[in-house]
Amino acid sequence: MKHVFTGTVLASALLLCAGTASATVKIGFMLPYSGTYAKLGEAIENGFKLYVKEQGGKLAGQDLEYFQVDDESNPAKATDNANRLIQRDKVDILVGTVHSGVAVALAKAADDSDTTLIIPNAGADVITGPLCSKNVFRSSFSNSQPGIAMGMVAAKKGYKTAVTITWNYAAGKESTSGFAQSFEKGGGKVLKNLTLPFPNVEFQPLLTEIASIKPDVVYTFFAGGGAVKFVKDYYAAGLRKTIPLVGAGFLTDGTLQAQGEAAQGLLTTLHYADNLNTPRDNAFRADYTKTYPKIEPDVYAVQGYDAAQILAAGMNAVKGDVSKKAEMRAAMSGATIDSPRGTFKLSKAGNPIQDFYLREVKGDKNVSIGIAVKDLADPARGCKL
């Protein structure tokens, strides 16, 4: 599926006659457009295109041509899907994806082909660790970051024992590992790590096990449709009455309408919240809801929006000539991003150094009740840039 947004023939001709770069830059979206993460992919693309719209429909004076591939959240198809964009469509910029396993393959394909990649969600630690590259950037987080933040919160609350539960894949493992790292550093103990295959949502046996272990707190990483079912199942099992549930913010971001009463009062940590009430965020939220009526802006939309901001910083530095890859990437790496979440810069590994908020579900909002950690950086273990 392809959507093309180009300027007039006359405008293109004038640009070419003026000796500038090609008037069309090809953007390849490799995102989930079906399955558990479909709404996340939609929000990311919406956010990206919103920033472009705010710039008059262009970046650095260049028109954009969009190409889409549904990655189906399937790592086995990731390399072939990436090559459809890189080799067949010959995109200049890749934007993707949500699933960490898919993103690892996408990052390798981008590195092999010297294609600039901006990751608007997937937080696989290895991408900003051993696989770090000067042509790969994130507008989101690394998987361990929200877990590290919540582990610190849980320890400060005086919880002594915890159980973690997630899907058996990179994002879940790294998020729960981050929680365990900071929780145990703060004096707590993780009694057991429970997992189930992605995207399995048969939670009942594991909920029964949690009830038998009786930890002080449960930390979880789920997102999308899986997060909806887990929160509702946990609530229906009556566990919220005796064992507090906390998680990475993806547990309740973009899912609250479907979770309803079951999500009320849940605490999560994330680099965005619904009530920041800053001029920058208020303007973003107003423009988003005006452009996409009846869709609430969420962290995924912000990450897509900021992916476009990072790209714009690079393209502006080279006056739209994306063939000047080294100069463009250096500008992207050194940019200060005026994000709705709050201003941030990128680490040498290409990951945002950013505040993480402690949020509480109130009604249909993830309300910030304070900053859990300021300027939290990805450890980037193994990165040799």
C-alpha positions as CSV (number, residue, x, y, z in Angstrom):
1,M,0.0,0.0,0.0
2,K,1.4,3.4,-0.9
3,H,0.4,6.9,-0.2
4,V,2.0,9.7,-2.2
5,F,2.1,13.4,-1.2
6,T,3.9,15.5,-3.7
7,G,4.0,19.2,-4.7
8,T,3.1,20.5,-8.1
9,V,5.1,19.7,-11.2
10,L,6.0,23.4,-11.5
11,A,7.3,23.6,-7.9
12,S,9.4,20.5,-8.5
13,A,10.8,21.9,-11.6
14,L,11.7,25.2,-10.0
15,L,13.5,23.3,-7.2
16,L,15.5,21.2,-9.6
17,C,16.4,24.2,-11.8
18,A,17.7,25.9,-8.6
19,G,20.2,23.1,-8.2
20,T,18.8,21.8,-4.9
21,A,18.3,18.2,-3.9
22,S,15.6,16.0,-5.4
23,A,12.2,17.4,-4.4
24,T,10.9,14.1,-3.1
25,V,12.3,12.2,-0.2
26,K,11.1,8.6,0.2
27,I,9.9,7.6,3.7
28,G,9.4,3.9,4.4
29,F,7.0,3.0,7.3
30,M,7.6,-0.5,8.5
31,L,4.9,-0.7,11.2
32,P,2.3,-3.1,12.5
33,Y,-0.9,-2.4,10.6
34,S,-2.7,-5.6,11.8
35,G,-2.8,-7.7,14.9
36,T,-2.1,-6.9,18.6
37,Y,-0.1,-3.7,17.8
38,A,-2.2,-2.3,14.9
39,K,-3.4,0.8,16.8
40,L,0.1,1.5,17.9
41,G,1.4,1.6,14.3
42,E,-1.5,3.8,13.3
43,A,-0.7,6.3,16.2
44,I,3.0,6.4,15.2
45,E,2.2,7.2,11.6
46,N,-0.4,9.8,12.6
47,G,2.1,11.5,14.8
48,F,4.8,11.6,12.2
49,K,2.5,13.0,9.5
50,L,1.1,15.6,12.0
51,Y,4.6,17.1,12.4
52,V,5.1,17.2,8.7
53,K,1.7,18.8,8.3
54,E,2.7,21.5,10.8
55,Q,5.7,22.3,8.6
56,G,3.5,22.9,5.6
57,G,3.6,19.4,4.4
58,K,7.3,19.3,3.7
59,L,10.6,18.9,5.6
60,A,13.5,21.2,4.7
61,G,11.5,22.3,1.7
62,Q,11.3,18.7,0.3
63,D,8.1,16.8,-0.5
64,L,7.7,13.4,1.0
65,E,6.6,10.1,-0.6
66,Y,5.3,7.5,1.9
67,F,5.6,3.7,1.5
68,Q,4.0,1.3,4.0
69,V,4.8,-2.3,4.9
70,D,2.8,-4.2,7.5
71,D,5.5,-6.0,9.6
72,E,2.8,-8.1,11.3
73,S,4.9,-8.0,14.4
74,N,6.6,-11.1,13.0
75,P,10.5,-11.3,13.4
76,A,10.6,-14.1,10.8
77,K,9.4,-11.8,8.1
78,A,11.3,-8.7,9.2
79,T,14.3,-8.9,6.9
80,D,12.2,-9.6,3.8
81,N,9.8,-6.8,4.8
82,A,12.7,-4.4,5.3
83,N,14.2,-5.2,2.0
84,R,10.9,-4.5,0.3
85,L,11.3,-0.9,1.4
86,I,15.1,-0.7,1.0
87,Q,15.6,-2.6,-2.3
88,R,12.3,-2.5,-4.1
89,D,11.0,0.9,-3.1
90,K,14.5,2.4,-2.5
91,V,13.4,4.6,0.4
92,D,15.7,7.2,1.8
93,I,14.6,6.9,5.4
94,L,13.1,4.0,7.3
95,V,10.7,4.5,10.2
96,G,9.9,1.4,12.3
97,T,8.8,-0.4,14.4
98,V,6.9,-1.5,17.5
99,H,8.0,-5.1,18.2
100,S,11.6,-5.4,19.5
101,G,12.4,-8.7,17.7
102,V,11.3,-7.1,14.4
103,A,13.3,-4.0,15.1
104,V,16.5,-5.9,15.6
105,A,16.3,-7.4,12.2
106,L,15.3,-4.0,10.8
107,A,18.3,-2.3,12.4
108,K,20.6,-4.9,10.8
109,A,19.1,-4.4,7.4
110,A,19.4,-0.6,7.7
111,D,23.0,-0.9,8.8
112,D,23.9,-3.3,6.0
113,S,22.4,-1.0,3.4
114,D,23.6,2.3,5.0
115,T,20.0,3.4,5.3
116,T,19.0,5.9,8.0
117,L,16.6,4.3,10.4
118,I,14.4,6.1,13.1
119,I,12.8,3.7,15.6
120,P,9.6,5.2,16.9
121,N,8.9,2.6,19.6
122,A,10.8,-0.7,19.8
123,G,13.2,-0.5,22.7
124,A,15.4,-3.6,22.3
125,D,18.5,-2.8,24.4
126,V,20.8,-4.5,21.9
127,I,20.0,-1.8,19.3
128,T,21.6,0.9,21.5
129,G,24.1,-1.7,22.9
130,P,26.2,-4.0,20.7
131,L,24.3,-3.2,17.5
132,C,24.5,0.6,18.0
133,S,25.1,2.5,14.7
134,K,25.5,6.0,13.5
135,N,22.6,5.6,11.2
136,V,20.1,4.3,13.7
137,F,18.2,6.6,16.0
138,R,15.3,6.2,18.5
139,S,12.6,8.7,19.3
140,S,11.2,6.4,22.1
141,F,13.1,4.6,24.9
142,S,15.1,1.5,25.6
143,N,13.2,-1.4,27.1
144,S,15.0,-1.3,30.4
145,Q,14.3,2.4,31.1
146,P,10.6,2.2,32.2
147,G,11.4,-0.8,34.3
148,I,14.4,0.9,36.0
149,A,12.1,3.9,36.8
150,M,9.4,1.7,38.3
151,G,11.8,-0.4,40.3
152,M,13.1,2.7,42.0
153,V,9.5,3.8,42.7
154,A,8.5,0.3,44.1
155,A,11.6,0.2,46.4
156,K,10.8,3.7,47.7
157,K,7.3,2.7,48.5
158,G,8.7,0.0,50.8
159,Y,7.7,-3.1,48.8
160,K,10.1,-5.9,49.7
161,T,9.1,-8.7,47.3
162,A,7.9,-8.7,43.7
163,V,6.9,-11.0,40.9
164,T,7.3,-9.9,37.3
165,I,5.1,-11.1,34.4
166,T,5.5,-10.5,30.6
167,W,5.6,-12.1,27.2
168,N,8.7,-14.2,26.5
169,Y,10.4,-11.8,24.1
170,A,13.1,-9.1,24.2
171,A,10.9,-6.2,25.2
172,G,9.4,-8.0,28.2
173,K,12.6,-9.6,29.3
174,E,14.5,-6.3,29.2
175,S,11.7,-4.3,30.9
176,T,11.4,-6.8,33.8
177,S,15.2,-7.0,34.0
178,G,15.4,-3.3,34.4
179,F,12.8,-3.4,37.1
180,A,14.6,-6.2,39.0
181,Q,17.9,-4.3,38.7
182,S,16.7,-1.1,40.4
183,F,14.2,-2.8,42.7
184,E,16.8,-5.1,44.2
185,K,19.4,-2.3,44.3
186,G,16.8,-0.5,46.5
187,G,16.5,-3.5,48.9
188,G,13.7,-5.5,47.3
189,K,13.7,-9.1,46.0
190,V,12.1,-10.4,42.8
191,L,10.7,-13.9,43.8
192,K,9.8,-15.1,40.3
193,N,9.8,-14.0,36.6
194,L,6.7,-15.3,34.9
195,T,6.4,-15.4,31.1
196,L,4.2,-16.7,28.3
197,P,4.8,-16.8,24.5
198,F,3.9,-13.7,22.5
199,P,1.1,-13.0,21.7
200,N,-0.6,-15.5,24.0
201,V,-3.1,-14.0,26.4
202,E,-4.1,-17.0,28.4
203,F,-3.2,-15.5,31.7
204,Q,-5.2,-17.5,34.2
205,P,-2.6,-20.1,35.2
206,L,-0.1,-17.4,35.8
207,L,-2.5,-15.3,37.9
208,T,-3.2,-18.4,40.0
209,E,0.6,-18.7,40.6
210,I,0.8,-15.1,41.6
211,A,-1.9,-15.6,44.1
212,S,0.0,-18.5,45.6
213,I,3.3,-16.6,45.8
214,K,1.7,-13.5,47.4
215,P,4.3,-10.9,46.6
216,D,4.1,-7.4,47.8
217,V,3.8,-6.1,44.2
218,V,3.6,-7.3,40.6
219,Y,5.4,-5.6,37.8
220,T,4.3,-6.2,34.3
221,F,5.2,-5.3,30.7
222,F,2.3,-5.8,28.2
223,A,1.1,-3.5,25.4
224,G,-1.8,-3.2,22.9
225,G,-4.5,-5.9,23.0
226,G,-2.5,-8.0,25.4
227,A,-2.4,-5.2,28.0
228,V,-6.1,-4.8,27.8
229,K,-6.8,-8.4,28.6
230,F,-4.2,-8.7,31.3
231,V,-5.4,-5.7,33.2
232,K,-9.0,-6.9,33.0
233,D,-8.1,-10.5,34.0
234,Y,-6.0,-9.3,36.9
235,Y,-8.9,-7.2,38.1
236,A,-11.5,-9.9,37.6
237,A,-9.3,-12.4,39.6
238,G,-9.5,-10.1,42.6
239,L,-5.8,-9.7,42.9
240,R,-5.8,-5.9,42.9
241,K,-7.4,-6.1,46.4
242,T,-4.3,-7.6,47.9
243,I,-1.4,-7.4,45.5
244,P,-0.8,-4.0,43.8
245,L,-0.1,-4.1,40.1
246,V,2.4,-1.7,38.5
247,G,4.0,-1.6,35.1
248,A,5.7,0.1,32.2
249,G,3.4,2.8,30.9
250,F,2.5,0.8,27.8
251,L,0.2,-1.2,30.0
252,T,-2.3,1.7,30.1
253,D,-1.3,3.9,27.1
254,G,-3.7,3.7,24.2
255,T,-5.7,1.0,26.1
256,L,-7.7,2.8,28.8
257,Q,-11.0,3.0,26.9
258,A,-11.0,-0.8,26.5
259,Q,-9.7,-1.5,30.1
260,G,-12.4,0.7,31.8
261,E,-12.8,0.3,35.5
262,A,-10.1,-2.4,35.7
263,A,-7.4,0.1,35.1
264,Q,-8.4,2.8,37.6
265,G,-5.7,3.7,40.1
266,L,-2.9,1.7,38.3
267,L,0.6,3.2,38.6
268,T,2.9,3.1,35.7
269,T,6.2,4.8,34.6
270,L,6.8,6.3,31.2
271,H,8.4,9.2,29.4
272,Y,5.0,10.8,28.7
273,A,1.7,11.5,30.5
274,D,-1.7,12.9,29.6
275,N,-1.7,16.0,31.8
276,L,1.7,17.6,31.4
277,N,-0.1,20.9,30.8
278,T,2.8,22.6,29.1
279,P,2.3,25.0,26.2
280,R,4.2,22.6,23.9
281,D,2.2,19.5,24.9
282,N,-1.1,21.4,24.9
283,A,-0.5,22.6,21.4
284,F,0.4,19.1,20.2
285,R,-2.6,17.5,21.8
286,A,-5.0,20.2,20.4
287,D,-3.5,19.8,16.9
288,Y,-3.6,16.0,17.1
289,T,-7.3,15.8,18.0
290,K,-8.2,18.4,15.4
291,T,-6.4,16.4,12.7
292,Y,-7.5,13.0,13.9
293,P,-10.9,13.6,15.5
294,K,-12.0,11.2,18.3
295,I,-8.5,9.8,18.7
296,E,-6.7,10.6,21.9
297,P,-3.0,11.4,21.5
298,D,-0.8,9.0,23.4
299,V,2.9,8.1,23.8
300,Y,2.9,6.3,20.4
301,A,1.7,9.4,18.7
302,V,4.4,11.5,20.5
303,Q,7.1,9.0,19.5
304,G,6.0,9.2,15.8
305,Y,5.8,13.0,16.0
306,D,9.3,13.2,17.5
307,A,10.7,10.7,14.9
308,A,9.7,13.4,12.3
309,Q,11.4,16.1,14.4
310,I,14.6,14.1,14.6
311,L,14.5,13.7,10.8
312,A,13.7,17.3,10.3
313,A,16.8,18.3,12.3
314,G,19.0,16.3,10.0
315,M,17.3,17.4,6.8
316,N,17.4,21.1,7.7
317,A,21.2,20.8,8.3
318,V,21.8,19.5,4.8
319,K,19.1,21.7,3.2
320,G,17.0,18.7,2.3
321,D,19.8,16.8,0.5
322,V,19.5,13.4,2.2
323,S,22.4,12.0,0.1
324,K,24.7,13.9,2.5
325,K,24.2,11.1,5.0
326,A,27.1,11.7,7.4
327,E,26.2,15.4,7.8
328,M,22.5,14.7,8.2
329,R,23.1,12.0,10.8
330,A,25.5,14.1,12.8
331,A,22.8,16.8,13.0
332,M,20.2,14.3,14.0
333,S,22.5,13.0,16.7
334,G,23.3,16.4,18.1
335,A,19.8,17.8,18.0
336,T,17.7,19.1,20.9
337,I,14.2,17.9,20.4
338,D,11.3,20.1,21.5
339,S,9.0,17.2,22.3
340,P,5.5,17.3,23.8
341,R,7.0,15.0,26.5
342,G,9.6,17.7,27.4
343,T,12.9,18.7,25.7
344,F,15.4,15.9,25.2
345,K,18.7,15.1,23.6
346,L,20.0,11.8,22.2
347,S,22.8,9.8,23.7
348,K,25.8,8.8,21.7
349,A,24.0,5.5,21.1
350,G,21.0,7.4,19.6
351,N,18.6,6.9,22.5
352,P,16.7,9.8,24.2
353,I,18.0,11.0,27.6
354,Q,14.7,11.9,29.2
355,D,12.5,12.2,32.3
356,F,10.3,9.4,33.3
357,Y,7.0,10.2,34.9
358,L,5.1,8.3,37.6
359,R,1.5,8.1,36.3
360,E,-1.8,7.2,37.9
361,V,-4.9,6.1,35.9
362,K,-7.7,8.6,36.6
363,G,-10.7,8.2,34.4
364,D,-9.5,8.1,30.8
365,K,-6.1,9.7,31.6
366,N,-2.7,8.6,32.6
367,V,-2.1,11.5,35.0
368,S,1.4,12.4,36.1
369,I,1.8,12.5,39.8
370,G,5.5,13.4,39.7
371,I,8.8,12.6,38.0
372,A,10.1,9.2,38.9
373,V,13.6,9.8,37.4
374,K,15.1,12.8,35.8
375,D,17.2,12.6,32.7
376,L,17.4,8.8,32.7
377,A,19.9,7.5,30.1
378,D,20.0,4.1,28.4
379,P,23.0,2.2,29.8
380,A,24.0,1.4,26.2
381,R,26.1,-1.6,27.4
382,G,28.3,-2.9,24.6
383,C,28.0,0.2,22.3
384,K,31.4,1.1,20.8
385,L,30.5,4.3,19.0
